[in-house]
Amino acid sequence: MSFAHPQAAWGLLLALPILLLHLRRRRPVPERVVYLPLWRSVIETERRHSGLRFLREALPLLLSLALLSTTVFALMGPRAKSPAAVGPPAWICILDSSPSMTTQDGPDRRSRLTVAREALRGFIRQVPPSVPIGVAALGNGIDWRCRPTPDREACLRSLDQIVPSGAFGADLGTIVQALRSAGDRVGVAVATDGVGLAGIEEVRGDPEVRWFPCGSARANIALVHVAIEPVRGAPSASVTVVAGNTGTLLQKVPVTVRSRGAPAAAGTIECHPGATGSLVLGIPLPSASMLTVELATGDPFPLDDRFDAVARPSPPVPVLIVARDGRPSGFLRAGLESLGAAVDAERSGVCPPERLDDVLRELPPGGLVLFDGTTPPSPLPRGRYLFFGSEGGHIPVPSRRALDRPLVWRWDRAHRLWGGADLADLRLSRAAVLEPAPGNDVLIETTEGPIAVAGGGPAGRFIALGFSPEQSNLPLLVAFPVFLRHAVDWLSDPAEEGGLHLALGVPLRAPGRIDPEEGEVRVRRIAPSEPELLLPPTPARDDGTWSAPPPPTPGLYECRTSNRQWGICVEMGECPESRIAPAVLPGSRSDPPAPPAPPGDRLELLAACAAVLAAAVEWMAFHRRPDG
């Protein structure tokens, strides 16, 4: 027998004052009598019945002690069985559904998800039939699939319906605490590989958390990054492939690039242990095409070995130079000529500022306008603009003041426009300090303020340099043709950089505003096309923003409304799921789950009834006697 509240036994100390009260002797009181022989006969009779009187006087003490004992016994919460043999009244089975659970390193090359599901199915069969069981999927938090119920078939069906999702990074300690937040005692059975799982140490020693670890510690090769850069003015593109090695051995991984399903290029990446390796491949790209980059790793986690995207060739860009008297700087002419096929020489031209409005109407679509120390005479229409030494007027970024021989303090080395070029030797004879708007990128900054800015506004994308080529030695540096080449590509790209590329586990979103009247957004995976994958349609919000839950796998997804269409490329990236080695988890206990406490296991009610009975007997014995 055990007690839920053994500290209540201190109540037995109340027996001491009860004993003292009953053992207290009354002091004899002298009385005067008239007839002594009569009292002597009475005393003699009392002596003959002294034994019965002792029992009558001891009965109140015994009943008081019995009442106290039964009351304290009830308060102690007696139980017929030990608490160690009593299980929780309900169990929650949690199955990890993060991407790493697709790793095929189980027996017979089964996935971790399959092995974990079978382990939980066996656990469910061991739980006593009267105990409710709930089922939930573990991703970025907990996703209920079946609330606690005694229906075992419903639990098993819910368990079988859990599939891998794109979410990961849950905190198990927080989840277990939330499950028990209502104060109910609940057991938790977790089947996981522990990859990306936090809070393990918080519940490691919990006796009512059962663990079912899965997975081996095999290494993994993963695609970390893929960059497809069409060659401007040529029917080709360069593909940069970066792969990471989470193992301890040097790996030589074959890489294949396919265009519309046909091999377009191949190579091999050398990945050193715990590091990344890169490879640049050239592919033909005569027209828009679906490209697939795939690693032949043979590792147990193929989910991060493939990348799909749509690539389009980059046509040559017509350039309109706006110069005084129609005579541009020789430096600009030479710089543009060095770009070769990237500039459409046949559709390019030069004009003075006074003819700009007429020429802009005839500018081919996708054309770029370059101002050589000139200022637009009127507000510019939406387009792509590059300003060299333009001040005042209608340029998108105003200038504050001019500086003589300014000192270059720093430049944005990571910006795409510089391409890694070094500006440490840049010298300026004169430059204007610009006032960038919020959200603009500062390309070059002096000790007095920025002198080169890139960004967007009502007139479209623009790049503004507060100096002309003749006012610096920039044309003599390698950075000049590099800057012009990247400026043409950056200005000719109407989409926001990375706007349509998302990492796995990140909610889908639209690149711009969606009118709620367009209806729901339907999302389907178009690559890989097998098996077919459709996501539940979701409407746009009232403010025009749209987002959807993370997709379950990487690939190319097509989003459609009633009158709009766009694509989103989802890739693994530097996802922690690529480090598929299982975490160190506690082993699962082999003993079956203990049954919950039976209804008759607690004896408080019986003890309370005995206390009430003792009180009733005492009242009847001493308050209902005829002699009062």
C-alpha positions in Angstrom: 0.0 0.0 0.0 1.1 3.6 -0.7 -0.1 7.0 0.1 -0.6 10.0 -2.1 -0.2 12.5 0.9 1.9 10.8 3.5 2.5 14.1 5.2 -1.0 14.1 6.5 0.1 11.5 9.1 1.3 14.4 11.3 -2.4 14.8 12.2 -2.1 11.7 14.5 -0.3 14.0 17.0 -3.8 15.3 17.9 -4.2 12.1 19.8 -2.0 13.5 22.6 -4.4 16.2 23.8 -7.3 13.7 23.5 -5.4 11.3 25.8 -4.6 14.1 28.3 -8.2 15.2 28.4 -9.5 11.7 29.2 -6.8 10.8 31.7 -7.2 14.0 33.7 -8.4 13.0 37.3 -11.2 15.0 38.9 -10.4 16.2 42.5 -12.7 14.6 45.1 -15.3 16.9 46.6 -16.2 16.2 50.4 -20.0 15.8 51.1 -21.9 15.7 54.4 -24.3 12.7 54.6 -27.1 11.9 57.1 -27.2 8.2 57.1 -23.7 6.6 56.7 -24.7 2.9 56.4 -26.7 3.7 53.3 -23.7 5.3 51.5 -21.5 2.4 52.6 -23.8 0.0 50.8 -23.7 2.2 47.7 -19.9 2.3 47.7 -19.8 -1.5 48.1 -22.1 -1.9 45.0 -19.9 0.5 43.0 -16.8 -1.5 43.8 -18.5 -4.7 42.6 -19.2 -3.0 39.2 -15.9 -1.2 38.8 -14.9 -3.2 35.8 -18.0 -2.2 33.8 -17.5 1.4 34.8 -13.9 1.3 33.5 -15.2 0.0 30.1 -17.8 2.7 30.0 -15.3 5.4 30.8 -12.7 4.1 28.3 -15.3 3.9 25.4 -15.3 7.7 24.7 -11.5 7.6 24.5 -11.5 4.7 22.0 -14.2 6.2 19.8 -12.3 9.6 19.7 -9.1 7.9 18.7 -10.9 5.8 16.1 -12.5 9.0 14.6 -9.1 10.7 14.5 -7.3 7.7 13.0 -9.9 7.2 10.2 -9.9 10.9 9.3 -6.1 11.1 9.1 -6.1 7.8 7.1 -8.5 9.3 4.6 -6.4 12.5 4.3 -3.3 10.5 3.5 -4.8 9.2 0.3 -4.2 5.5 0.6 -3.7 3.4 -2.6 -3.7 -0.3 -2.9 -0.9 -0.4 -5.6 2.5 1.3 -6.0 2.5 4.4 -8.2 5.3 2.9 -10.3 2.9 0.3 -11.7 0.3 2.9 -12.7 0.5 4.4 -16.2 -0.8 7.8 -17.5 -4.5 8.0 -18.3 -3.7 9.0 -21.9 -0.9 8.7 -24.5 0.1 11.0 -27.4 2.0 9.4 -30.3 4.2 11.9 -32.2 5.7 10.9 -35.6 8.5 13.1 -37.0 7.5 14.3 -40.5 10.5 16.5 -41.3 12.4 16.0 -44.6 15.3 14.0 -43.1 12.8 11.3 -42.3 12.7 10.4 -46.0 16.3 9.1 -45.7 16.4 5.5 -46.9 18.8 3.9 -44.4 16.4 1.5 -42.6 16.3 -2.2 -43.1 15.7 -3.2 -46.7 16.4 0.5 -47.6 13.1 1.6 -46.0 12.8 5.2 -45.1 13.1 6.4 -41.5 9.5 7.5 -41.7 8.4 3.9 -42.4 10.5 2.4 -39.6 9.2 5.1 -37.2 5.6 4.5 -38.2 5.9 0.8 -37.6 7.4 1.4 -34.2 4.5 3.5 -33.1 2.0 1.0 -34.5 3.5 -1.6 -32.3 3.4 0.8 -29.3 -0.3 1.5 -29.9 -1.1 -2.2 -29.8 0.6 -2.5 -26.4 -1.4 0.3 -24.8 -4.3 -1.0 -22.7 -7.6 -0.8 -24.7 -9.3 1.6 -22.2 -6.5 4.2 -22.5 -7.1 7.0 -25.1 -4.4 7.6 -27.7 -3.8 10.8 -29.7 -1.7 11.1 -32.9 0.3 14.1 -34.1 2.9 14.9 -36.7 6.1 16.7 -35.7 7.4 19.4 -38.0 7.7 23.1 -37.3 5.6 22.5 -34.2 2.9 19.9 -33.7 0.2 19.1 -36.1 -2.7 17.2 -34.6 -4.1 14.3 -36.7 -6.2 12.5 -34.1 -7.3 13.8 -30.7 -7.0 11.2 -27.8 -9.6 8.5 -28.4 -10.0 4.8 -27.4 -10.7 4.0 -31.1 -7.5 2.2 -32.2 -8.5 2.0 -35.9 -8.8 5.8 -36.0 -5.4 6.2 -34.4 -3.7 3.8 -36.9 -5.4 5.5 -39.9 -4.2 8.9 -38.7 -0.7 7.5 -38.3 -0.7 6.1 -41.8 -1.8 9.4 -43.3 1.3 11.3 -42.1 3.7 12.1 -45.0 7.0 14.1 -45.0 6.6 17.8 -44.9 8.9 20.7 -45.6 8.8 22.0 -42.0 11.5 21.3 -39.4 13.2 22.7 -36.4 10.6 21.9 -33.6 11.3 22.3 -29.9 10.3 19.0 -28.2 10.6 20.4 -24.7 8.1 23.2 -25.5 5.7 20.7 -27.1 5.7 18.3 -24.2 5.1 21.2 -21.8 2.2 22.5 -23.9 0.6 19.0 -24.0 0.7 19.0 -20.2 -0.3 22.7 -19.7 -3.8 21.8 -18.7 -2.4 19.9 -15.7 -3.5 16.5 -17.0 -1.0 13.6 -16.7 -0.2 12.4 -20.2 2.4 10.1 -21.7 4.2 11.0 -24.9 5.7 8.5 -27.4 8.1 10.1 -29.9 9.4 8.4 -33.1 12.1 10.6 -34.6 15.7 10.7 -35.9 16.3 13.9 -33.8 17.7 15.9 -36.8 17.1 19.6 -36.1 15.1 18.8 -33.0 15.6 21.0 -29.9 14.6 20.5 -26.4 15.7 16.9 -26.1 17.7 17.4 -22.9 14.7 18.9 -21.2 12.7 15.7 -21.5 15.5 13.1 -21.6 14.9 11.9 -18.1 11.1 12.1 -18.2 9.8 8.6 -17.3 6.6 9.1 -19.2 8.2 10.0 -22.6 8.9 7.0 -24.7 11.6 7.2 -27.5 11.7 5.3 -30.7 15.0 6.4 -32.5 15.5 5.6 -36.2 18.2 6.1 -38.8 21.9 5.4 -39.2 24.8 7.8 -39.0 25.7 7.6 -42.7 27.2 10.8 -44.4 25.3 12.9 -46.9 26.2 14.9 -50.0 23.8 17.8 -50.6 23.3 20.5 -53.1 24.0 23.8 -51.3 23.5 26.3 -54.1 22.8 26.4 -57.8 23.2 29.6 -59.9 22.1 29.7 -63.5 23.4 32.7 -65.4 22.4 33.1 -69.0 25.2 34.6 -71.1 24.0 38.0 -72.4 23.6 38.1 -76.1 24.4 34.4 -76.6 22.3 31.2 -76.7 24.1 29.7 -73.7 24.3 29.9 -69.9 26.7 29.0 -67.1 25.6 26.8 -64.3 27.4 27.1 -60.9 26.9 24.1 -58.7 27.9 24.0 -55.0 27.7 20.8 -53.0 28.5 20.1 -49.4 29.9 17.0 -47.7 28.8 16.2 -44.2 31.0 13.1 -44.0 34.6 12.4 -43.0 36.0 11.2 -46.4 36.8 13.0 -49.7 34.0 12.5 -52.2 34.0 12.9 -56.0 30.4 13.4 -57.0 29.2 13.2 -60.6 27.0 16.2 -61.6 24.5 16.1 -64.6 22.7 19.1 -66.0 19.6 18.3 -68.2 17.7 20.6 -70.4 14.2 19.5 -71.1 15.2 16.0 -70.0 18.2 15.7 -72.3 21.8 15.8 -70.9 23.3 19.2 -71.5 26.5 19.1 -69.5 28.3 16.9 -66.9 31.2 17.1 -64.6 32.5 16.0 -61.2 32.7 17.9 -57.9 35.4 17.2 -55.3 33.9 17.6 -51.9 36.3 17.6 -49.0 35.2 16.4 -45.5 33.0 18.9 -43.8 33.4 21.4 -46.6 31.8 22.5 -49.9 33.0 22.1 -53.5 31.9 24.0 -56.6 31.8 23.4 -60.3 30.9 25.7 -63.3 29.4 24.2 -66.4 28.5 25.8 -69.7 25.3 24.7 -71.4 23.5 25.7 -74.6 20.3 27.7 -74.1 18.7 28.6 -77.4 15.3 29.2 -75.8 13.5 29.0 -72.5 14.0 25.6 -71.0 13.4 23.5 -67.8 16.8 22.7 -66.3 17.5 19.9 -63.9 20.8 19.8 -61.9 21.3 16.4 -60.2 24.0 14.8 -58.1 24.7 11.1 -58.4 25.6 10.6 -54.8 24.1 7.2 -53.9 23.6 8.4 -50.4 20.4 7.6 -48.4 19.0 11.1 -48.6 18.2 11.9 -52.3 15.9 14.8 -51.4 18.7 17.4 -51.5 20.4 16.0 -54.6 18.2 17.7 -57.2 17.4 21.2 -58.3 14.8 22.3 -60.9 14.4 25.7 -62.4 13.3 27.5 -65.6 16.1 29.3 -67.5 15.6 31.8 -70.3 18.3 33.2 -72.6 19.4 36.8 -72.2 19.0 38.8 -75.4 21.4 41.7 -76.2 20.4 45.0 -74.7 19.9 48.1 -76.8 21.6 51.1 -75.1 20.7 54.8 -75.6 23.4 57.2 -74.6 22.2 60.7 -73.7 25.2 63.1 -74.2 25.8 66.8 -74.9 25.8 67.5 -78.6 25.3 63.8 -79.2 29.0 63.1 -78.5 29.4 60.6 -75.7 32.6 60.1 -73.7 35.2 57.9 -75.4 35.5 56.0 -72.2 31.8 55.0 -72.3 32.0 54.0 -75.9 35.0 51.8 -75.3 33.5 50.3 -72.2 30.2 49.4 -74.0 32.1 48.0 -77.0 34.1 45.8 -74.6 30.8 44.1 -73.6 30.6 42.6 -77.2 27.4 40.7 -77.9 25.8 41.8 -74.6 24.9 45.1 -76.2 22.7 45.3 -79.3 24.8 47.6 -81.4 22.2 47.7 -84.3 19.4 49.1 -82.0 21.7 51.3 -79.9 22.3 55.0 -80.4 23.2 58.4 -79.1 21.0 61.5 -78.7 21.3 65.0 -77.1 19.1 65.8 -74.0 16.7 68.0 -76.0 15.6 65.1 -78.2 15.3 62.6 -75.3 11.5 62.6 -75.1 11.1 61.8 -78.8 13.8 59.1 -78.8 12.3 57.4 -75.7 9.1 56.7 -77.6 11.1 54.7 -80.2 13.3 52.9 -77.7 13.0 49.1 -78.1 11.5 47.1 -75.2 14.1 46.3 -72.6 16.3 49.1 -73.7 18.7 50.9 -71.3 19.2 54.6 -71.1 22.7 55.9 -70.1 23.1 59.6 -69.1 26.7 60.9 -69.8 26.9 63.9 -67.5 23.4 65.1 -68.7 20.1 65.7 -66.9 16.6 64.6 -68.1 14.7 67.6 -69.3 11.4 66.2 -68.0 10.1 63.4 -65.7 11.3 60.0 -67.0 8.8 57.2 -67.9 9.3 53.9 -66.2 12.4 52.1 -67.5 16.0 51.3 -66.8 18.5 54.1 -66.3 22.3 54.6 -65.6 23.5 58.1 -64.6 27.1 59.2 -64.8 27.7 62.6 -63.2 24.1 63.8 -63.5 23.1 66.5 -61.0 19.7 68.0 -60.3 16.7 67.9 -62.6 14.6 64.8 -62.8 17.1 62.1 -61.7 15.7 59.6 -59.2 18.3 60.5 -56.5 19.0 64.1 -55.7 22.5 65.5 -54.9 23.4 67.6 -51.9 26.7 69.2 -52.8 29.9 68.7 -54.9 33.2 67.5 -53.4 36.7 68.2 -54.7 39.1 65.3 -54.6 36.9 63.2 -52.2 38.4 60.2 -50.4 36.7 56.9 -51.1 36.0 55.4 -47.7 34.3 52.1 -48.5 32.2 50.3 -51.1 29.8 47.4 -51.1 32.0 44.5 -51.9 29.2 42.0 -51.8 26.9 43.8 -54.2 26.3 42.1 -57.5 27.2 45.2 -59.5 30.9 45.1 -58.6 31.3 41.3 -59.2 34.0 41.2 -56.6 36.1 44.0 -58.2 38.5 46.1 -56.0 38.1 49.9 -55.8 41.0 50.5 -53.4 42.8 52.4 -56.2 39.8 54.6 -57.2 40.8 58.3 -57.4 38.3 61.1 -58.0 38.8 64.8 -59.0 35.2 65.7 -58.3 32.0 64.0 -57.2 28.5 64.9 -56.0 27.2 63.6 -52.7 23.8 61.9 -53.2 20.8 61.5 -51.0 19.5 57.9 -51.3 16.0 57.0 -50.5 15.1 54.3 -47.9 15.7 50.9 -49.5 18.4 52.1 -52.0 21.8 50.4 -52.0 24.9 52.5 -51.4 27.6 51.4 -53.8 30.4 53.8 -53.0 30.7 56.0 -49.9 33.2 58.8 -49.1 33.9 60.4 -45.8 31.3 63.0 -46.7 28.6 60.7 -47.8 27.5 58.3 -50.6 28.5 59.1 -54.2 27.1 56.0 -56.0 23.6 54.5 -55.4 21.4 51.8 -56.9 17.8 51.1 -56.3 14.2 51.5 -57.7 11.5 54.1 -57.7 8.6 55.4 -59.7 10.8 55.6 -62.8 12.0 52.0 -62.4 15.4 50.6 -61.7 18.4 53.0 -61.7 22.1 53.3 -61.0 23.4 56.8 -60.2 27.1 57.7 -60.0 27.9 61.2 -58.7 30.8 61.5 -61.1 31.5 61.0 -64.8 34.3 58.7 -66.1 36.5 61.7 -67.0 36.4 62.9 -63.4 38.0 59.7 -62.1 40.4 56.9 -63.0 37.6 54.3 -63.0 38.0 53.7 -66.8 41.6 52.7 -66.2 40.6 50.0 -63.6 39.5 46.5 -64.3 36.4 47.3 -62.2 35.0 49.6 -65.1 34.1 46.9 -67.7 33.1 44.5 -64.9 30.7 47.2 -63.5 29.2 48.0 -66.9 28.6 44.3 -67.6 26.9 43.7 -64.3 25.0 47.0 -64.6 23.5 45.8 -67.9 22.4 42.5 -66.4 21.1 44.0 -63.1 19.1 46.7 -64.9 17.7 44.3 -67.4 16.4 41.9 -64.8 12.9 43.2 -63.9 12.4 40.7 -61.1 13.6 41.2 -57.6 16.8 39.1 -56.9 15.9 35.9 -55.2 12.2 36.8 -55.1 11.2 33.5 -56.6 13.7 31.3 -54.9 12.9 30.0 -51.5 14.5 27.5 -49.1 12.6 24.4 -48.0 10.6 25.0 -44.9 9.9 28.6 -45.8 6.2 29.6 -46.5 5.4 30.3 -50.2 4.7 33.9 -51.1 3.8 36.0 -54.1 6.4 38.4 -55.6 3.9 41.2 -55.6 0.4 42.3 -54.7 -2.6 40.1 -55.6 -6.1 41.4 -56.0 -8.3 39.4 -53.6 -10.9 39.4 -56.4 -8.6 37.1 -58.4 -9.8 34.3 -56.1 -7.7 31.5 -54.5 -4.2 30.7 -55.5 -3.7 27.1 -56.7 -0.2 25.7 -56.4 1.1 22.5 -58.1 4.6 21.1 -58.5 5.7 20.9 -62.1 9.2 19.5 -61.5 9.7 16.8 -60.6 6.3 16.0 -62.2 6.0 12.5 -60.7 4.4 11.9 -58.3 1.8 14.7 -58.9 1.6 17.1 -56.0 -1.1 19.7 -55.5 -1.2 22.0 -52.5 -4.5 23.2 -50.9 -5.6 26.4 -52.5 -5.4 29.6 -50.3 -6.8 33.0 -50.9 -4.9 36.3 -50.8 -5.3 38.6 -47.8 -7.2 41.9 -47.9 -3.9 43.9 -48.2 -3.0 41.9 -51.3 -0.2 39.8 -49.7 -0.3 36.0 -50.2 1.5 33.2 -48.5 1.0 29.4 -48.2 2.4 26.7 -45.9 5.8 25.4 -46.8 5.8 22.7 -49.6 6.8 19.2 -48.6 9.6 18.8 -51.1 12.0 20.9 -53.2 11.2 21.5 -56.8 9.6 24.0 -59.1 6.1 25.1 -58.2 3.5 26.9 -60.4 1.1 29.3 -58.8 -2.1 30.4 -60.6 -5.0 32.7 -59.9 -7.9 33.5 -62.3 -5.7 35.9 -64.3 -2.2 35.6 -63.0 0.6 33.0 -63.1 4.1 32.8 -61.5 6.6 30.2 -60.5 8.6 29.6 -57.3 11.7 27.5 -57.1 12.1 25.7 -53.8 15.5 24.2 -52.9 17.1 22.7 -49.9 19.8 25.3 -49.6 22.0 25.2 -46.5 19.2 23.4 -44.6 20.2 21.6 -41.4 18.1 18.6 -42.6 21.0 17.8 -44.9 23.0 16.8 -41.8 21.1 13.6 -41.5 23.1 11.9 -38.8 20.6 11.1 -36.1 20.8 12.9 -32.8 21.7 11.0 -29.6 18.3 10.0 -28.2 17.4 7.9 -25.2 16.6 4.3 -26.0 13.0 3.1 -25.9 11.9 1.1 -22.9 11.0 -2.5 -23.6 8.4 -2.9 -20.9 4.8 -2.5 -22.1 2.9 0.7 -21.0 1.4 0.3 -17.5 -2.4 0.5 -17.1 -3.9 3.6 -15.5 -5.1 3.6 -11.9 -8.3 1.6 -11.6 -11.4 3.2 -10.1 -11.2 1.1 -6.9 -7.5 1.7 -6.4 -7.9 4.7 -4.1 -9.1 4.0 -0.5 -9.8 7.6 0.6 -13.6 7.1 0.2 -13.6 3.9 2.4 -11.6 5.7 5.1 -13.8 8.7 5.0 -16.9 6.4 5.4 -15.3 4.8 8.4 -14.7 8.2 10.0 -18.3 9.2 9.5 -19.4 5.9 11.0 -17.2 6.4 14.1 -18.6 9.9 14.6 -22.2 8.6 14.4 -21.5 5.8 16.9 -20.0 8.3 19.3 -23.0 10.7 19.0 -25.5 7.8 19.6 -23.5 6.5 22.6 -23.2 9.7 24.5 -26.0 12.0 23.3 -28.8 9.5 23.2 -28.4 7.8 26.6 -31.5 7.8 28.8 -29.5 9.1 31.8 -28.4 12.1 29.8 
